[in-house]
């Protein structure tokens, strides 16, 4: 009985883990903001926190920091030399390696195309896009230029919307939060955009499984002669 409880707890934990949803939110008003949320944990990526200004320190601490910097620079030089040597050896090995034929190159391109198509199909199948707001005010200081820019902005949105609507899980904001307006008297354009992308952990496994299945299928077809007949 205890073993079944432990096994059930482990299964529930993995179900919970795979059902977690990661949400990436991108917004722009006065600056670009980028954050990732998993459950109640929100990680702010942009804008980066401002670094603290310099402060006074003791002579001993300053010397310690200089020594640390010298050691770091030395390690960096050694790593650069090792990288250059490895690159040289790799280049020499590549010269000795027999070149692939055109048919082999075309076969690799076909495999990559097949895998990429499957990953993209599955990705957009599981992806959820939530557009919170898109508010654009077009202003250039010149009425004629503003009219042209306004038309270009409307056209850009009209092209983008059908592409986004192909995503299975896609939502638009209210009409007042999705608008492009011309300002013929102003000279400063404004942009206020916020949208989120969500994907669950198990969807990533689905993407990986789809890519792997396409790869194995391609390898199987490659290893099977085209003129072979099954009885």
C-alpha positions as CSV (number, residue, x, y, z in Angstrom):
1,X,0.0,0.0,0.0
2,X,2.8,2.4,0.9
3,X,4.6,1.6,-2.4
4,X,1.4,2.5,-4.3
5,X,1.1,5.8,-2.4
6,X,4.7,6.7,-3.2
7,X,4.2,5.7,-6.9
8,X,1.0,7.8,-7.1
9,X,2.8,10.8,-5.5
10,X,5.6,10.5,-8.0
11,X,3.2,10.3,-10.9
12,X,1.2,13.3,-9.6
13,X,4.4,15.3,-9.3
14,X,5.4,14.6,-12.9
15,X,1.9,15.4,-14.1
16,X,2.1,18.7,-12.2
17,X,5.5,19.4,-13.6
18,X,4.5,18.7,-17.2
19,X,1.3,20.8,-16.9
20,X,3.3,23.9,-15.8
21,X,2.8,26.8,-18.1
22,X,5.5,29.3,-19.0
23,X,4.3,32.7,-20.1
24,X,6.6,35.2,-21.9
25,X,5.2,38.8,-21.8
26,X,6.6,41.5,-24.1
27,X,5.5,45.1,-23.7
28,X,6.5,48.5,-25.0
29,X,5.5,52.0,-23.9
30,X,8.4,54.1,-23.1
31,X,10.8,51.2,-23.1
32,X,10.8,47.5,-23.9
33,X,9.9,45.2,-21.0
34,X,10.3,41.4,-21.1
35,X,9.3,39.0,-18.3
36,X,8.7,35.2,-17.8
37,X,6.1,33.9,-15.4
38,X,5.9,30.3,-14.1
39,X,3.0,29.9,-11.6
40,X,3.3,32.9,-9.3
41,X,7.0,33.4,-10.0
42,X,7.8,36.3,-12.3
43,X,11.3,36.8,-13.6
44,X,12.0,40.2,-15.1
45,X,14.6,40.1,-17.9
46,X,14.3,43.6,-19.4
47,X,15.0,46.3,-18.5
48,X,18.0,45.3,-16.6
49,X,18.6,46.6,-13.2
50,X,20.9,49.6,-13.0
51,X,24.3,48.8,-11.6
52,X,25.2,50.4,-8.3
53,X,27.7,53.2,-8.5
54,X,31.3,52.9,-7.3
55,X,32.0,53.1,-3.6
56,X,35.1,53.6,-1.6
57,X,37.1,50.5,-0.5
58,X,40.2,49.7,1.5
59,X,43.6,49.4,-0.1
60,X,43.7,45.6,0.7
61,X,40.4,45.0,-1.0
62,X,41.4,47.0,-4.0
63,X,44.6,45.0,-4.4
64,X,42.6,41.8,-4.0
65,X,40.3,42.9,-6.8
66,X,43.2,43.8,-9.0
67,X,44.8,40.3,-8.4
68,X,41.5,38.7,-9.2
69,X,41.1,40.7,-12.4
70,X,44.7,39.7,-13.5
71,X,44.0,36.0,-12.9
72,X,40.7,36.3,-14.9
73,X,42.5,38.1,-17.8
74,X,45.2,35.3,-17.8
75,X,42.6,32.6,-17.9
76,X,40.8,34.4,-20.7
77,X,44.0,34.6,-22.7
78,X,44.7,30.9,-22.1
79,X,41.2,30.0,-23.1
80,X,41.5,32.1,-26.3
81,X,44.8,30.3,-27.2
82,X,43.2,26.9,-26.5
83,X,40.2,27.8,-28.7
84,X,42.4,29.0,-31.5
85,X,44.4,25.7,-31.4
86,X,41.3,23.6,-31.3
87,X,39.9,25.6,-34.3
88,X,43.2,25.0,-36.2
89,X,43.1,21.3,-35.5
90,X,39.4,21.1,-36.5
91,X,40.2,22.9,-39.8
92,X,43.0,20.5,-40.6
93,X,40.8,17.5,-39.8
94,X,38.1,19.0,-42.1
95,X,40.6,19.1,-44.9
96,X,41.3,15.4,-44.5
97,X,37.6,14.5,-44.2
98,X,36.1,13.3,-47.4
99,X,33.6,15.8,-48.9
100,X,29.9,14.9,-49.1
101,X,28.4,14.3,-52.5
102,X,25.6,16.6,-53.8
103,X,23.0,13.8,-53.3
104,X,24.1,13.5,-49.6
105,X,23.8,17.3,-49.2
106,X,20.4,17.3,-50.8
107,X,19.3,14.5,-48.5
108,X,20.5,16.4,-45.4
109,X,18.6,19.5,-46.6
110,X,15.5,17.4,-47.1
111,X,15.8,16.0,-43.6
112,X,16.2,19.4,-42.0
113,X,13.3,20.8,-44.0
114,X,11.1,17.9,-42.9
115,X,12.1,18.3,-39.2
116,X,11.7,22.1,-39.2
117,X,8.2,21.8,-40.8
118,X,7.1,19.3,-38.1
119,X,8.4,21.4,-35.3
120,X,6.8,24.6,-36.6
121,X,3.5,22.8,-37.1
122,X,3.5,21.4,-33.6
123,X,4.8,24.7,-32.1
124,X,2.0,26.8,-33.4
125,X,-0.5,24.1,-32.5
126,X,0.4,24.3,-28.8
127,X,1.3,28.0,-28.6
128,X,-1.1,30.5,-27.1
129,X,-0.8,34.2,-28.0
130,X,-2.7,36.8,-26.0
131,X,-2.7,40.3,-27.3
132,X,-3.5,42.6,-24.3
133,X,-3.3,45.9,-26.2
134,X,-2.0,47.5,-29.4
135,X,-2.4,51.3,-29.4
136,X,-0.6,53.3,-32.1
137,X,-0.7,57.0,-32.6
138,X,0.8,58.2,-35.8
139,X,2.2,61.7,-35.8
140,X,5.0,63.3,-37.9
141,X,4.5,67.0,-37.7
142,X,3.3,67.1,-41.3
143,X,-0.3,66.3,-42.2
144,X,0.6,64.6,-45.6
145,X,3.4,62.5,-44.2
146,X,1.2,61.5,-41.2
147,X,-1.5,60.3,-43.6
148,X,1.0,58.2,-45.5
149,X,2.5,56.8,-42.3
150,X,-1.0,56.0,-41.0
151,X,-1.9,54.1,-44.1
152,X,1.4,52.1,-43.8
153,X,0.7,51.3,-40.1
154,X,-2.8,50.1,-40.9
155,X,-1.5,47.9,-43.8
156,X,1.1,46.4,-41.5
157,X,-1.5,45.4,-38.9
158,X,-3.8,44.0,-41.6
159,X,-1.0,41.8,-42.9
160,X,0.0,40.7,-39.4
161,X,-3.5,39.8,-38.1
162,X,-4.2,36.9,-40.6
163,X,-0.8,35.4,-39.8
164,X,-1.5,35.5,-36.0
165,X,-5.0,34.2,-36.4
166,X,-3.6,31.0,-37.9
167,X,-2.5,30.2,-34.3
168,X,-5.1,27.9,-32.7
169,X,-5.1,29.7,-29.4
170,X,-5.1,33.4,-30.2
171,X,-7.0,36.2,-28.5
172,X,-7.4,39.9,-29.4
173,X,-8.1,42.7,-26.9
174,X,-11.2,44.9,-26.8
175,X,-11.7,47.3,-29.7
176,X,-10.6,50.3,-27.7
177,X,-7.3,48.6,-26.9
178,X,-6.6,47.7,-30.5
179,X,-6.4,50.8,-32.6
180,X,-4.3,53.0,-34.9
181,X,-5.0,56.7,-34.8
182,X,-3.6,59.6,-36.8
183,X,-2.6,62.8,-35.0
184,X,-2.3,65.4,-37.7
185,X,-1.5,68.2,-35.3
186,X,1.1,66.4,-33.2
187,X,4.7,65.6,-34.0
188,X,5.5,62.8,-31.6
189,X,4.3,59.3,-32.4
190,X,3.4,56.9,-29.5
191,X,3.3,53.1,-29.3
192,X,1.8,51.0,-26.5
193,X,1.9,47.3,-27.1
194,X,1.6,44.3,-24.8
195,X,1.4,40.6,-25.8
196,X,2.1,37.2,-24.1
197,X,3.2,33.8,-25.4
198,X,2.3,30.7,-23.4
199,X,3.5,27.1,-23.7
200,X,3.2,24.2,-21.3
201,X,6.2,22.0,-20.4
202,X,4.7,18.9,-22.0
203,X,4.3,20.8,-25.3
204,X,8.1,21.0,-25.4
205,X,8.3,17.2,-25.1
206,X,5.7,17.0,-27.9
207,X,7.9,19.2,-30.1
208,X,11.0,17.1,-29.3
209,X,9.0,13.9,-30.1
210,X,7.8,15.2,-33.4
211,X,11.3,16.2,-34.4
212,X,12.7,12.8,-33.3
213,X,10.0,10.8,-35.2
214,X,10.7,12.8,-38.4
215,X,14.4,12.1,-38.0
216,X,14.0,8.4,-37.4
217,X,11.5,8.1,-40.3
218,X,14.0,9.8,-42.6
219,X,16.8,7.5,-41.5
220,X,14.6,4.5,-42.0
221,X,13.7,5.5,-45.5
222,X,17.4,6.2,-46.2
223,X,18.5,2.8,-45.0
224,X,15.7,1.0,-47.0
225,X,16.5,0.4,-50.7
226,X,13.8,2.0,-53.0
227,X,13.6,-1.2,-55.1
228,X,13.1,-3.5,-52.1
229,X,9.8,-5.3,-52.1
230,X,8.0,-6.7,-49.1
231,X,6.2,-10.0,-49.5
